[in-house]
Amino acid sequence: MLKIRLQKIGKKNAPSYRIALVEHTTSPQGKFIEILGTYNPRLKKKNFKKERIEYWLTKGAQPSPTVHNLLVDEKIIDREKLMAWKPKKQKKEEKPVEKPSETPAPEAPKTEEVKPEEAPKVEEPKPVEEPKPEVPLDTEPKKE
């Protein structure tokens, strides 16, 4: 299946794209069949070969969602725009926003959860060792 999609040709942090006709199995930077235009998002410049794009669309080529939206902007095709990106998934902790109902429900009194306060950790003093009776160094223990 043939696809009309963007191929990045610009430098790092300076994107520029070519609109290329490619086989859907090729890599995004791989071989292309035909260049159908260019797009520079920084300068807002768009160049399209309208006749060639229309020809390939009649042959069954499918535009990517982004290219589809660019073609709709240039009025090359008369359709609605597509969603070209997917929104981030919401975390499980977040609750969905509730829609306000027509009749407001009576609010229950708010009760705050009281967490048991943790007492600051106090290190227990080490047991004091009793001083050992000093043995004079002159004396040696008796041997039996």
N, C-alpha and C positions, 0 to 999 in steps of 0.2 A: 504494500500500500504506500502511496506517495503522500508525503507531508510537506506543508509549507511552514517552515519554522525559522526562528531566529538563530543565527550563529554569531557568537561574540568575536569581534575582530579588534576591539579597542585594547588599550593598555590597562594596567591595573589602576583602579579608581578613576578611569576615564572610559566608560563603556561606549562602544559603538557596535552596531549590529548590522549584519546583512540578512536580508530575507532570502532564504534559499529553499529550493525544491530538493528534497532528499528522500531516500528510501527510509521507511520508519525504523528499520533495524540498524541504521548506521549511527555512529557516535555523534554527539552534538558538534564536535569539531572535525568530523570526518569528511569524506568526499561528498560533493553535491552534484546534482544533475544540471541545475541552472540557477543563476542568481536572478532573483526577481525584484530586487530593490535594496535600499539601505535605510537605516533608522538610527538617528543620533539623539538619544533622550536628553543630553545635556544642552544641546543647541536647539532642540525641538525641531530638527529637520527630518523630513520623510521624503524619500524618493521611491516611487513604485512604478514598475512597468505594468500598467493597467491591462493592456491587451494580453500580455503573457500570463498574468495572474488569472484573468477570466478564462483563457484557453485551458490552463491546467485545472481550474476548478470544474470546467465542463468535462474534463477527462477523469474526474473522480478524486483529485488531490484534496486532502483535508487540511485546513489551516489549524495551527495550534490555537488555544484560546487567546493568547496574547496577540498573535498575528491576526486572528479573527477580529478582535477589538480594534486593532489599527486599521484594518480594511473597512470596518464599519465607520470609523472616524473620517476616512477619506472618501466615503460613499462609493466604494468599489463594489461592495455587496450590501444589499438591503435586508438586514436582519437585526435582531436585538443583540446587544453585547452579552458576552458570557462572563461568568465569574472565573477569573484567571488564577486565583489563588485560594488557598484553603485557610480558614481562620484557625487560630491556635485552639487546642483543646482546653476546656476549662478544668481546673483542678477539682478533685472530688470534694475538697473541703468547702469550696465556695458554693453557696446556695444560689439557685437561679432567682432573678429579681421577680418579685410577685407583682402582678398587675393590680392596681387599686380597684377594689370592688365598688359597685354602685352605692351600696349602703355601708357606711363605715361600721366596722365591728367594734363593740365596746372593748376598751383596752383593759387587760388584767393588770393588777398592780405588779410593778416590777420588783422582783426579789433578786438581790445580788447573791451570788454564791460566795460564801465566806470560806476562804481556804484557810486551813489551819496554818498559822504562821509557824515557820520553822525557827526554833530558837537558834541563835548563833552557836556554832560549834565551839565549845570551850575544851581545850586540851586539859586532860586530867594531869595534875602534877605527879611527877614520878615519885615513888616512895623513897623516902630519905633513908639511906643506909646508915646503920649505926656504926660509929667509928670502931675499928678493930683495936684491941689493946696492942700497943706497940711492944714488940719484943726487942730487948736490947740486942744489938748486933754482936756484943762480946760473947754472949752465951751461946753455946751450941747445944742442940738437943742431945740428950743422953742416948747412947746407943746401948742396947742390951744384947 
